[in-house]
Amino acid sequence: MTQKFFTVAPMMDWTDRHCRAFHRVLSRRARLYTEMVTTGAVIHGPRERLLGFSGVEHPVAVQLGGSDPKDLAEAARICADFGYDEINLNVGCPSDRVQNGRFGACLMQEPVLVGECVAAMKATVSLPVTVKCRIGVDDQDTEEALDRLTDCVVAPGCDELTVHARKAWLKGLSPKENRDIPPLDYNRVYRLKAARPDLPVAINGGIKTFAEVHEHLKHVDGAMLGRVAYHEPEILLCVDPELYGEKAPVADGFEAVEAYEPYIAARLAEGERLHTMTRHMLGLFTGRPGARAYRRHLATEATKPGANLQTLRDAVALVSRVETAPSEARLSAAE
């Protein structure tokens, strides 16, 4: 039986190296993902800026966007040399820019090519090569489309498939609308796993609570959380105790801030601005008195020249340590 696992979704403009370092404070076990980075950027761009990460982030995967097998193989090799733990291929992003570049969700229409991309990467690196996809796009039949894609990526050795349980509508919906409007079809992902018992399958899309995570894990091997993990990061305190039987690294948001401070101090000393790190912390303390004042203080003060750790501490001081309704994350971490 495949071990159950948990991941935080790759999200453009959100899951950068600072976000991942912060999320690692909340869970030792969750697998973290980079923002999607294109093969062209990896091969020709400023690699350290695009791919550099802190050792504290492990286990961490890089998500690649591309459709040329040769370029993906080269990009995978470069990422492996950087020390990533997994190479993930994006077959789910519906943005116009991605479509124009012939990668992302539009590749659901070219499953044979996706299989060739996986094969090229598997032949180049020894790391796990995984795929994140949709259940289909536009007018595709989701039974046929997802099965066909799965056939094509499993044959060359895809190590894991994460399925966003919605179609992507490449025509008529914006990327933002594609995250919410197409109906969720979790049962389609469950059927895929039932038909492929040996393939690790994770589910993504619309998951908001850890109770829902547990329900999904009755049917599939893994759960991937996206926006809720970013907007309410304390939910990640559930991961280690509830899925791995280990104590959470910190008890609550207050301890999380303290644990993250050395990382912030090191980056400030390197010339980073405070806001580049604290913007990923705005969702802390949801449900506590003072949370809004905390967010407002950071949103205004952390962007100013000279903002430092005291700026963050002043924001935290606005939050009451007496909560009115303990969240499921804090309750789990305290057990």
Secondary structure, DSSP 4 states (H G I P E B T S, - for coil): -PPPEEEE---TTTSSHHHHHHHHHH-SSSBEEEEEEEHHHHHHS-HHHHH---GGG-SEEEEEE---HHHHHHHHHHHHHHT-SEEEEEE----HHHHHTT-GGGGGG-HHHHHHHHHHHHTT-SS-EEEEEEEEETT--HHHHHHHHHHHHHTTT--EEEEEEEEE-TTT--HHHHTTSSPP-HHHHHHHHHH-TTS-EEEESS--SHHHHHHHTTTSSEEEE-HHHHHSGGGGGGHHHHHHS---SSSSHHHHHHHHHHHHHHHHHTT--THHHHGGGTTTTTTSTTHHHHHHHHHHHTTSTT--HHHHHHHHTTS-SS-SS--HHHHHHH-
